[in-house]
Amino acid sequence: MHHGNIMYDRRVIRGNTYALQMGPPPVQSDALEFQRLQQSHKKAAAKRRALDQFRPQSPEAVEGRKHLSVQTELYLEEIADRVIEIDMECQTDAFLDRPPTPLFIPAKTGVDVETQILEGELFDFDLEVKPMLEVLVGKTIEQALLEVMEEEELASLQVRQYNYEELRNAELAEVQRLEEQERRHREEKERRKQQQWEIVHKQTETSQKIAARVFAQRYLSDLLPSVFGSLRDAGYFYDPVERDIEVGFLPWLLNEVDKAMEHSMLGRAVLDMLIREVVQRRQAAYEALMGRQAFLAPETGFMAPTTMVYPPEVDGPQDLLTPGTQGLLLDRDLLQTTQSRLSVGRPVDSTSLQDGLYMEEEGEEPFEIGGP
């Protein structure tokens, strides 16, 4: 394979690519090479088509479904060769503590020398120590004085602080007293204002009530008589005795009168029925008697004059023959007793009434029918 420098390739663009004019692609110089590539591609495509034809294919999918690629090769590989295994053991030494690090001592770099100083050779101690002692004693005394002054200052500060606290406490007590006094004054002021407002409100309300009362009295002075009159006419104001009579006595009286009238009408109806029955029987008896007289007249050859005696209550035979007439010869005491019993609601014995009405059964005749 030939390798060359890519910078000499014609396909590499040099310079500004924005000004490049798009033209037709370059023509392949080597036509034979291009033809050989085409033939190789055609052969590869034909080979793939032949393989596809001979490769077993799955049948077409059912309508509504589709085939999916599934891995059918084995995922795991079986190992047939057995590897020989041997167990081995190994014991390590115990861990030892780390020894302490030795102290670092640098090596000597100089040379040791020595000298000897005898007493009184360099300085006099009594003479040389005096300035040092003065400094030490002076410094000590000065420090003591400073400490004493500090203590005195602290004591004075404590006294002043104590006095200040007493004064402050007294002032705070006075301030609290003044605040409490101011609070009481303010509450008293508010209470007095509230009382004054209540008094003014009550006075205003009282004056309004008085004005409303006067206006109502003036307005109702002419309205009350007419209202009371209409209420009295409507029955809202009434006399208890009159009301009791109207509510309790008059309905009872009307009920009793209705009952008495019902009993009286019932008595009259019963009496009419009895009278009708008696009249019918008397009429039947009279017709039978007249028929018997008419039957006896042809045998004797003459008819005797008939004399009829009527009671004083009956004007003539027409009243006797009329159904429901009141002119029959009846016992007046019996009729009065019957009517009185019916009017008060007492039962009437129909047997006794019929016995009194049918007097002919006892041998008494209210009228006579005779001849010579």
C-alpha positions as CSV (number, residue, x, y, z in Angstrom):
1,M,0.0,0.0,0.0
2,H,1.4,3.4,-1.0
3,H,1.5,6.1,1.6
4,G,1.8,9.7,0.6
5,N,1.7,13.2,2.1
6,I,-1.9,14.3,2.6
7,M,-1.0,17.9,1.9
8,Y,-0.4,17.0,-1.7
9,D,-3.8,15.5,-2.1
10,R,-6.1,17.4,-4.4
11,R,-9.1,16.9,-2.2
12,V,-7.6,19.1,0.6
13,I,-8.8,22.7,0.3
14,R,-6.2,25.4,0.8
15,G,-6.9,29.0,1.6
16,N,-10.2,30.6,2.5
17,T,-13.1,28.1,2.3
18,Y,-15.7,30.9,2.3
19,A,-14.7,32.0,-1.2
20,L,-14.8,28.4,-2.5
21,Q,-17.0,28.0,-5.6
22,M,-18.9,24.8,-5.6
23,G,-18.2,23.0,-8.9
24,P,-18.6,19.6,-10.3
25,P,-16.6,16.8,-8.5
26,P,-13.2,16.1,-9.9
27,V,-13.1,13.4,-12.5
28,Q,-11.3,10.2,-11.6
29,S,-8.1,10.1,-13.4
30,D,-7.6,6.4,-13.1
31,A,-10.6,5.0,-15.0
32,L,-9.4,1.5,-14.7
33,E,-9.2,1.7,-10.9
34,F,-12.7,3.1,-10.8
35,Q,-14.0,0.3,-13.0
36,R,-12.3,-2.3,-10.9
37,L,-14.0,-1.0,-7.7
38,Q,-17.4,-1.1,-9.3
39,Q,-16.9,-4.7,-10.4
40,S,-15.8,-5.7,-6.9
41,H,-18.9,-4.0,-5.4
42,K,-21.2,-5.7,-7.8
43,K,-19.7,-9.1,-7.0
44,A,-20.1,-8.5,-3.3
45,A,-23.7,-7.5,-3.7
46,A,-24.4,-10.6,-5.9
47,K,-22.8,-12.8,-3.3
48,R,-24.9,-11.3,-0.5
49,R,-28.1,-11.8,-2.6
50,A,-27.2,-15.5,-3.2
51,L,-26.6,-16.1,0.5
52,D,-29.8,-14.4,1.3
53,Q,-31.7,-16.7,-1.1
54,F,-30.2,-19.9,0.3
55,R,-30.5,-18.8,4.0
56,P,-33.6,-20.3,5.7
57,Q,-36.1,-17.6,6.4
58,S,-39.0,-17.4,8.9
59,P,-42.5,-17.4,7.6
60,E,-44.3,-14.1,7.3
61,A,-45.8,-12.7,10.5
62,V,-49.5,-12.9,11.2
63,E,-51.5,-9.8,10.5
64,G,-51.2,-7.4,13.3
65,R,-47.8,-8.8,14.5
66,K,-44.2,-8.5,13.6
67,H,-41.0,-10.4,13.9
68,L,-38.3,-9.4,16.4
69,S,-34.6,-10.3,16.4
70,V,-33.9,-12.8,19.2
71,Q,-30.5,-14.0,20.5
72,T,-30.3,-17.7,19.8
73,E,-26.7,-18.4,20.4
74,L,-25.4,-19.7,23.7
75,Y,-24.5,-17.1,26.3
76,L,-22.3,-19.5,28.3
77,E,-19.4,-21.6,27.2
78,E,-19.0,-25.1,28.6
79,I,-15.5,-25.8,29.9
80,A,-14.7,-29.5,29.4
81,D,-11.0,-29.5,30.6
82,R,-10.7,-29.9,34.4
83,V,-8.0,-27.7,36.0
84,I,-5.9,-29.4,38.7
85,E,-6.2,-27.6,42.1
86,I,-3.8,-27.9,45.0
87,D,-4.3,-26.3,48.5
88,M,-1.3,-24.7,50.1
89,E,-0.8,-22.8,53.4
90,C,1.6,-20.0,54.4
91,Q,2.1,-18.5,57.9
92,T,3.7,-15.1,58.3
93,D,5.6,-13.8,61.3
94,A,3.8,-11.8,63.9
95,F,4.0,-8.0,63.6
96,L,6.7,-6.5,65.8
97,D,6.3,-3.1,67.5
98,R,8.3,-0.3,66.0
99,P,11.3,0.6,68.2
100,P,11.3,4.1,69.6
101,T,13.2,6.6,67.5
102,P,16.5,7.5,69.1
103,L,17.1,11.0,70.3
104,F,18.9,13.0,67.6
105,I,22.3,14.3,68.9
106,P,24.1,16.3,66.4
107,A,27.8,15.6,65.9
108,K,30.3,17.9,67.3
109,T,31.8,20.3,64.9
110,G,34.1,22.5,67.1
111,V,37.0,22.0,69.4
112,D,36.5,21.8,73.2
113,V,38.6,24.3,75.3
114,E,38.6,25.3,78.9
115,T,39.9,28.0,81.3
116,Q,40.0,28.7,85.0
117,I,39.0,31.9,86.9
118,L,40.1,32.3,90.4
119,E,38.2,34.3,93.1
120,G,38.7,38.0,92.9
121,E,40.3,38.0,89.5
122,L,37.4,39.4,87.3
123,F,35.0,41.5,89.6
124,D,34.2,42.2,93.3
125,F,30.8,40.6,94.2
126,D,29.8,43.0,96.9
127,L,30.6,46.0,94.8
128,E,29.1,44.7,91.6
129,V,25.9,43.3,93.2
130,K,24.8,46.6,94.7
131,P,23.3,48.1,91.5
132,M,21.5,44.9,90.8
133,L,20.1,44.7,94.3
134,E,19.0,48.3,94.0
135,V,17.2,47.5,90.8
136,L,15.5,44.4,92.2
137,V,14.4,46.1,95.5
138,G,13.3,49.2,93.7
139,K,11.3,47.2,91.2
140,T,9.7,45.1,94.0
141,I,8.8,48.2,96.0
142,E,7.4,49.9,92.9
143,Q,5.3,46.8,92.1
144,A,4.0,46.6,95.6
145,L,3.0,50.3,95.5
146,L,1.2,49.7,92.2
147,E,-0.7,46.8,93.7
148,V,-1.6,48.8,96.8
149,M,-2.8,51.7,94.7
150,E,-4.8,49.3,92.5
151,E,-6.4,47.8,95.5
152,E,-7.3,51.3,96.9
153,E,-8.7,52.3,93.5
154,L,-10.8,49.1,93.3
155,A,-12.1,49.7,96.8
156,S,-13.0,53.3,95.9
157,L,-14.7,52.0,92.7
158,Q,-16.7,49.5,94.6
159,V,-17.8,52.2,97.0
160,R,-18.8,54.5,94.2
161,Q,-20.6,51.6,92.4
162,Y,-22.5,50.7,95.6
163,N,-23.5,54.4,96.0
164,Y,-24.5,54.5,92.3
165,E,-26.6,51.4,92.6
166,E,-28.3,52.8,95.7
167,L,-29.0,56.0,93.9
168,R,-30.1,54.2,90.8
169,N,-32.4,51.9,92.8
170,A,-33.9,55.0,94.5
171,E,-34.4,56.7,91.1
172,L,-35.9,53.5,89.6
173,A,-38.3,53.3,92.6
174,E,-39.2,57.0,92.1
175,V,-39.7,56.4,88.4
176,Q,-41.9,53.4,89.0
177,R,-43.9,55.4,91.6
178,L,-44.3,58.3,89.1
179,E,-45.3,55.8,86.3
180,E,-47.8,54.2,88.6
181,Q,-49.2,57.6,89.6
182,E,-49.4,58.6,85.9
183,R,-51.2,55.3,85.1
184,R,-53.7,55.8,87.9
185,H,-54.3,59.4,86.7
186,R,-54.7,58.2,83.2
187,E,-57.1,55.4,84.2
188,E,-59.1,57.8,86.4
189,K,-59.2,60.3,83.5
190,E,-60.4,57.6,81.1
191,R,-63.0,56.4,83.7
192,R,-64.3,60.0,84.2
193,K,-64.5,60.5,80.4
194,Q,-66.4,57.2,80.1
195,Q,-68.7,58.2,82.8
196,Q,-69.3,61.6,81.2
197,W,-69.9,59.9,77.9
198,E,-72.4,57.6,79.5
199,I,-74.1,60.5,81.2
200,V,-74.3,62.4,77.9
201,H,-75.5,59.3,76.1
202,K,-78.2,58.6,78.7
203,Q,-79.3,62.2,78.6
204,T,-79.5,62.1,74.8
205,E,-81.3,58.8,74.9
206,T,-83.7,60.1,77.6
207,S,-84.4,63.3,75.6
208,Q,-85.0,61.2,72.5
209,K,-87.4,58.9,74.4
210,I,-89.2,61.8,75.9
211,A,-89.5,63.4,72.5
212,A,-90.7,60.1,71.0
213,R,-93.2,59.6,73.8
214,V,-94.6,63.1,73.3
215,F,-94.8,62.7,69.6
216,A,-96.4,59.3,70.0
217,Q,-98.9,60.7,72.4
218,R,-99.8,63.5,70.1
219,Y,-99.9,61.2,67.1
220,L,-102.0,58.5,68.9
221,S,-104.3,61.0,70.7
222,D,-106.7,60.8,67.8
223,L,-105.8,57.3,66.6
224,L,-106.3,55.4,69.9
225,P,-110.1,56.0,70.1
226,S,-110.7,54.8,66.5
227,V,-108.4,51.8,67.0
228,F,-110.0,50.8,70.2
229,G,-113.4,51.3,68.7
230,S,-112.6,49.1,65.7
231,L,-111.1,46.5,68.0
232,R,-114.1,46.6,70.2
233,D,-116.4,46.2,67.1
234,A,-114.2,43.3,65.9
235,G,-114.7,41.6,69.2
236,Y,-111.2,41.9,70.7
237,F,-112.5,43.7,73.8
238,Y,-115.6,42.1,75.3
239,D,-117.5,41.7,78.6
240,P,-116.6,38.4,80.4
241,V,-120.2,37.7,81.4
242,E,-121.5,38.4,77.9
243,R,-118.6,36.4,76.4
244,D,-119.4,33.5,78.7
245,I,-123.1,33.7,77.7
246,E,-122.3,33.8,74.0
247,V,-119.7,31.1,74.1
248,G,-121.0,28.7,76.8
249,F,-124.7,29.3,77.4
250,L,-126.2,30.2,74.0
251,P,-124.6,27.2,72.1
252,W,-125.9,24.9,74.9
253,L,-129.4,26.5,74.7
254,L,-129.5,26.2,70.9
255,N,-128.4,22.6,71.2
256,E,-131.1,21.8,73.7
257,V,-133.8,23.7,71.6
258,D,-132.7,21.6,68.6
259,K,-133.0,18.4,70.6
260,A,-136.5,19.5,71.9
261,M,-137.6,20.4,68.3
262,E,-136.3,17.1,67.1
263,H,-138.2,15.2,69.8
264,S,-141.4,17.3,69.1
265,M,-141.2,16.6,65.4
266,L,-140.6,12.9,66.1
267,G,-143.7,13.0,68.4
268,R,-145.8,14.7,65.8
269,A,-144.7,12.2,63.2
270,V,-145.5,9.2,65.5
271,L,-148.8,10.8,66.4
272,D,-149.7,11.4,62.8
273,M,-148.9,7.8,62.0
274,L,-151.1,6.6,64.9
275,I,-154.0,8.9,64.0
276,R,-153.7,7.8,60.3
277,E,-153.9,4.2,61.4
278,V,-156.9,4.8,63.7
279,V,-158.7,6.8,61.1
280,Q,-158.2,4.0,58.5
281,R,-159.5,1.4,61.0
282,R,-162.5,3.6,61.9
283,Q,-163.2,4.2,58.2
284,A,-163.0,0.5,57.5
285,A,-165.4,-0.2,60.4
286,Y,-167.7,2.5,59.2
287,E,-167.8,1.1,55.7
288,A,-168.4,-2.3,57.1
289,L,-171.3,-1.0,59.2
290,M,-172.8,0.9,56.3
291,G,-172.5,-2.2,54.1
292,R,-174.3,-4.3,56.8
293,Q,-177.2,-1.8,57.0
294,A,-177.5,-1.7,53.2
295,F,-177.7,-5.5,53.3
296,L,-180.4,-5.5,56.0
297,A,-182.6,-2.9,54.3
298,P,-184.0,-5.0,51.4
299,E,-185.1,-7.7,53.8
300,T,-187.3,-5.3,56.0
301,G,-188.4,-3.1,53.2
302,F,-187.4,0.1,54.7
303,M,-184.3,1.8,56.0
304,A,-184.4,3.4,59.4
305,P,-183.1,6.8,59.7
306,T,-179.6,6.9,61.0
307,T,-178.6,9.3,63.7
308,M,-175.0,9.9,64.3
309,V,-173.7,11.6,67.4
310,Y,-170.4,13.4,66.8
311,P,-168.2,14.6,69.6
312,P,-168.0,18.3,70.1
313,E,-164.5,18.5,68.6
314,V,-165.8,17.1,65.2
315,D,-167.8,19.3,62.9
316,G,-169.0,16.6,60.6
317,P,-168.3,13.2,59.0
318,Q,-165.9,14.8,56.5
319,D,-163.5,15.5,59.3
320,L,-163.9,11.9,60.6
321,L,-163.1,10.4,57.2
322,T,-160.0,12.6,56.5
323,P,-156.7,10.8,57.2
324,G,-154.5,12.7,59.6
325,T,-157.4,14.8,61.0
326,Q,-157.2,16.2,64.5
327,G,-160.9,16.1,65.2
328,L,-161.3,12.5,66.2
329,L,-162.9,11.7,69.5
330,L,-159.7,10.8,71.4
331,D,-158.9,11.0,75.0
332,R,-157.4,14.5,75.5
333,D,-155.4,13.5,78.6
334,L,-153.8,10.6,76.6
335,L,-152.8,13.0,73.8
336,Q,-151.4,15.5,76.1
337,T,-149.4,12.8,78.0
338,T,-148.1,11.4,74.7
339,Q,-147.0,14.8,73.4
340,S,-145.3,15.7,76.7
341,R,-143.4,12.4,76.7
342,L,-142.3,12.9,73.1
343,S,-141.2,16.5,73.8
344,V,-139.0,15.6,76.7
345,G,-137.6,12.5,74.9
346,R,-139.3,9.8,77.0
347,P,-140.4,6.7,75.2
348,V,-144.1,6.2,74.5
349,D,-145.7,2.7,74.9
350,S,-147.5,2.1,71.7
351,T,-149.6,-0.6,73.3
352,S,-151.1,1.8,75.9
353,L,-151.6,4.4,73.2
354,Q,-153.4,2.0,71.0
355,D,-155.5,0.9,74.0
356,G,-156.5,4.5,74.6
357,L,-157.2,5.1,71.0
358,Y,-159.1,1.9,70.4
359,M,-161.7,2.6,73.0
360,E,-164.3,0.4,71.3
361,E,-162.4,-2.6,72.5
362,E,-163.2,-1.7,76.1
363,G,-166.9,-1.1,75.4
364,E,-166.8,2.6,74.9
365,E,-168.0,4.1,71.7
366,P,-167.3,7.7,70.8
367,F,-170.3,7.9,68.6
368,E,-173.6,6.1,68.2
369,I,-175.3,4.8,65.1
370,G,-178.9,3.9,65.9
371,G,-182.4,3.6,64.5
372,P,-185.9,3.4,65.7
